[in-house]
Amino acid sequence: MKRLYFFILLLFPLALAAQKSVDLDKYRFSVQYRSLPKIRIDSTYRTYNVEVEGTKLMEPLLQDMSPEKSVMLEGWRKLAEDGHISIKINLGDLLPEGVSVKERVVTTKNRDGVITGTKTYYYQEVVYTFSANASITDYKGMHIMDEELASRGHKQVYRSPEFTIKALAEGYFVVNSLTVTKQLLQNCVNRAMHHLSERISDNFGFREVTANDYMWIIDSRKHPEYAACRQAFRVMNEVLFSMNPSTSIEGAREQLKPAIDYFEKIKKNYTSSKKHDRKIRYASYFNLAVLYYYLDDPQSMMKEANGLVLNDFDPKDGKGFEQTATWLKNLFQQTNIYTRHFAINTDELKGPYEKRDVSVK
C-alpha cells in the first residue's frame, strides 16, 4: 500500500506539469469548394462568346491558332455568338525593337588551373513587344469591364541557338524571321488568353478551388486532452475530405457535431486566465472559426473570431478571422448565393436568344 501511495505521489507532479503546459502543432488539411463571382453582374447571365481581332500584319500568323477556343469562363457555357456577355479581344503586332549579337566564352583548364584554351559561342538576342486588350460587354450593349492582357511597356527577349561562327548568329533572325515570329506570337497569345481566362473566372466564374489550410492540434502526449483532440480531428478530416464543389454540404455540420461539441467543451473546462488555459482555448476558437468558414457560416465564424480576440492569447488571428467572416458574408449577399457547394450543368444554360426546352405532358 505504501508503494502504491508513493507511486501516486511520484506521478502527481508529472500530471500537474502536463496541465501547466501544452504544445500545439499545425494540423494541415485540404478542402474543396466553388468560388463565387467577385464582380456583381446580372445573376441570370451564364453564357458568353469570344471574338478575336488581329492586325493585318499578324492575321496570316493567327489563322492556325484559334485563340478564342482557349478562353474559358468557368461555370459558364460558351456560345459561338450571342452570349449574355461578349468578350472582344484585340491583338496587336509583335514588334522587334532591337537586335544584337551576344557571346559566351568557355575556357578549359588543366589540372593546375592554367587556362589551356577558349571557345566562343555567338547567339542573337531580339528585344520585342506585344500588346493585347479585351473589352467585355453584355448582349444589351452595356459595358462591363476592360482588361489589359499584354503591354508594350513589358520588353521581352528572344534568344537564338548558339553558333561558333559569328556571321551565322548575325543572320539567324533575318533568315528565320517568319518561323520565329510565329512561335513568339503564339507564346504571347497563349499567355494573354490564359491571363484573360484567369481574370474572367475570378471576376464572374464559379471555379473549383482546392484550399490547403491548417488548424491547431494538441501535440503534448502527456496532456489529458491529447487522445480526445486527435479523435476530434479524425472526425473533421473525414468530413472535410469528403467535401467537393459540386455536392451540397447539407448534413456536414451534423456530422461534425462531435468535433464542434468537443471544442466547445474545451472552452468551458479551461476557463482560467493562465497561459495554459488561454492557449488551449485559443486552439479551440481558432479551429472552430476555420471549420465554420468551410461550412459557409460567416456568422458563427465571426462569433469564434470575437472569442479569439477576447481570449487575448493571439488576438491578431481573431482580427483576421473577423475580416474574413465579413468578406464571406458580403460575398454571399452580393451574389445571393449562400453556399460554395453546388452542381453546375453548363449544357442546361441558355443564351439570351436561345429557346428553352419545353416538355409537354
N, C-alpha and C positions, 0 to 999 in steps of 0.2 A: 504493500500500500504506500509505503514511504517512497519507493522507487517511482510509482505512478505519479505521486504528488510532485516529486522532484522533476519528473519529465514534463509535467504540465507547466510548472514554474519556468522551466527552460524554454518552452515553446511560446509562452505568453509574450515575452519581449519581442520575439520574431513576428508574431501576429500583429503586435502594435506597430512595429516598423513598417509592415506591409500596408497598414491602414494609413500611415503618415505620408507615404509617397506613392505615386502612381506614374508609370511610364506610358505614354501614348505613342502609337505608331500609326502611320498613314495606311489606310486600307484602300487600295486602288480598285476601281471597277469601271466598266463601260456600260453605257445605256444608249438606246436608240430612240429617236423621236423625229417629228417632222417640224421643220422651221415654218414660221408664218411670215407673210409679207411685211417688209419694213415700211413700204410706201403705201399710203392709202389711196386706192382707186375703187371704182365700182366693183363690188364683190361678185357681180354676175359675169364679169369679164374673165373668161377662161380659155380663149383661143387666140392665136397670134399668127402672123405671117411675116416673112422676111424678104426684103428686096435689097439687092446689092447693085451698086452702080460704080463702075470704074472709069478711069480716064481713057481717052482714045489710045494713048501710048501703051497703057497697061492692059487694055481689053484683050488683045490676042493671047497674052500670057495667062489670063484668068479663065479662058474657055474650058480648060481641063480641071479646074479647081472646085467649082460649085461651092463657094464658101457659105452660102445660105443654108446648106444642108447641115453644117456643123454647129449652127446656132441653136442652143437648146434652152428652153424656159421650163424648168422642172415643175411638174404638176399641171401643166397646160397642154392643150392639143395644138399641134402645128398644122396650119392650113396652107395651101398653095397661094391663096389670096383671101381677102375679105375676112380677116380675123377681127376679134374685138379690138386688138391693138396691132398696129403695123410698125415694124421696125425697119427703117430705111438706113442702109449703110452706104457711106460714100468712101471709096478707097482712092487715095491719092497716088501720085507717081512715086516709084522708088528712084531716088536721085543720088548718083555718086557725087561726092563733094570734094574728094581728094584721093589721089593715087600716089603711092610711094613704094619704094623697094627697101626692104629691111634685110639685115643679115644676121646669121647666128654662127659664131665661131666656136668650133670644137677643137680642143687641144688634147694631145696624147702625151703621157709622161712615162719615163722609165721607172725602175724600182727606186731610184734615188730621188725621184720627184722632179727630175730635169725634163723640161719640155722637149720632145723629140719631133714633134710635127703638129701642124694645124690644118684644119679643113673648114672652109667657109660654105655655108648654105644660104641661099637667097630665096626670099619669098616676097610676094606683093601684098600690101595692105590697101584696102579700099574703104574709105570712110563714106557712109551713105546714110540717108534719112528716109523715113516713110511716114505718111500721115493717114489717119482714118478716123472717121467720126460716125456716130449713129444718132438718129433722131427718132423718137417714139411718139406716135400719135394714136388716138383711138379712132374707131370707124366713123365717129361723128365729126372728125376733124379737130378735136381738142388736143392741143399739145400737152404731152405728159412730161417728157424729160429729154435732155441731150446727154450724150456720153462721148468723151474723147477716148478713142481706142489706141491711137498712136500719135506721137507728136514729133514735129520737125526739130524740136529742142533736144530730143534724145538722139545723140550721134551713135551710130552702130558701126562696127568694124568687121570687114570680111578679110580673112587671111587665106592666101592661096597655098597650094602644096609647095614644098621646098625643092630647090634645084641647086645643083652645083655650078651651073653656068648662069651668070647674072642676066644675060640677054633673054634667057627663057623666062625668068621671073618677070622681067620688064614687060614682056609682051603677052603675059598669060591672060590678063583680064580682057584685053582687046580681042584676042583670038577666041576666047570662051565667054564673051560678054552675054550672049543670049542664054546659054545654059546656066551661067552663074546668076544672072539677073532673075531668071525664072525660079531658081531654087531659093534665092534670098527673098523674093516676093512671096513665095509660098510659105516660107517660115514666118514672115511678117504678118501675112494674112491669118495664118493659123493661130498665132499669138493673139491677134486682135479679136478673132472670133471666140477664142477661149475666154479672154477678158470680158467680152460682152456677155457671154453665157453666164459667167460668174456673177456679174453685176445685176443682170435682169433676174436671175434666180434668187439672189439675195433680196432684191427690192420687191419682186412681185410673186416669186415662186414658192413652192412647197417642197423644199429639199429634204432628202433623207439624211439625217445627221447622226453620226456616232460620236458621243461625247465621252472623253476619258476624265474621270473625276476621282475624288477621294473623300473618305470620312476618317474619323479617329477611332482606333480600337485600342483597348487596354492591352499592354504588352508586358505587364508585370505578372509573372506566373504565380507568385505567392499572393497576389491580390484576390480578395474574396469574390470579386466580380469577373475574374478572368474567364472562367468557363461560360458563365451566363452571357457575357458580352460576345463571345465568339459564336454562341448559338444564335444570338440576335442577328449577327452578320451573315450567318449561313442562310437564315430566312430571307434577309434583304437581298443577298446575292442571287438567290434562286428566282425571286420575283423580278428584280431589276434586269437580270439577264434575259428573262422571257419577254420583256417589252420590245415591241418593234413599231416602226412608224405607221404601219397600215392596220394595226389591230387596236381596238379600244382597250383602255386600261381600266374600264369599269370593273370593279371587283378587286383590283390590285390593292387598294387601301385596306380592304377586309383581310386579304392575305398577309398584309404587312402589319396587321394589328398586334400580333405578339411582340414584334420588334419595337413598334411605337410604344406599346404599354411598358416595355422594359425600360426604355429611355426616360419615359415619364416617371417611372418608379425611382430611377436613379436620382432625378432632381428632387424627389420628396424624401429620399433616405439620406442624402448627403447635403445637409442644409446649413452647415456652419460657414463662417467666413474664413476658415483656414484655407491655406493654399491647396491642400489635397482635395478638399470638397469643391472648391471653386473650379479646380482643374477638371475633375470628373464631371461636374455639371456642364462645364464648357464643352466637353466632348458630346454630351447628350443634346444640348441646344444646337450645336453645330451639325450633328448627324441628322437631327430632325429637320433642320432648315434645308439641308441638301435633299433629304427624302421628299419633303413637300414640294420642292422645286420640280423634281422629276415626276411628281404626282399631279402637276399642273394646278397647284393650290397656293397661289401667292399670298392669300390672306393668312393661312396657317404658317407659311414661311415667314411672314412679317412678324407674327407673334413670337416665333422662336428667335428671330433676329433681335427683337426688342429684349428678350430674355438674355441673349448673349451680351448685349451692351450693359444691362443692369448687373449681370454676373461679375463684370469687371475683371475677368481674367485676361482676355484678349479682345477688348471691345471693338477694335478696328474691323475684325471679321464680322461682327454684328452690323456695323455701319455698311459694309459692303453688301451683306445679305439684304439689308433694308432697301438699298438702291436696286438690287436685282429683283426683289419682290415687286417693287413699284413699277419697274420696267415691264415685267411679265404681266402684271395686272393691266397696265396701259395697252400692251400689245393685244391682249385678249379683247379689250373694249374697242380698240381701233379696228380690228379685223372682224369683230363679232363672232369670233371662233374661240371657244373656251377649252380646247384640248389640243394637244400636239400629236395625237394618235388617232388617225382615221384613214380609211382606204380611199384611193383615188383611181377611178377608171377613166382615163382620158378619152377612150373610144366613145364614151357616152356624152362628152362635152360637145355642144353645138355652137357654131358661129352665129353671128347676128342675122345672117341671111339664110341660114340653113333651117329647113323644116324639121321639127322634132317628130320622131316616130309616134304615131297614134294607133294604139291597138283597139280594135272594135270587138267586143264580146258578142 
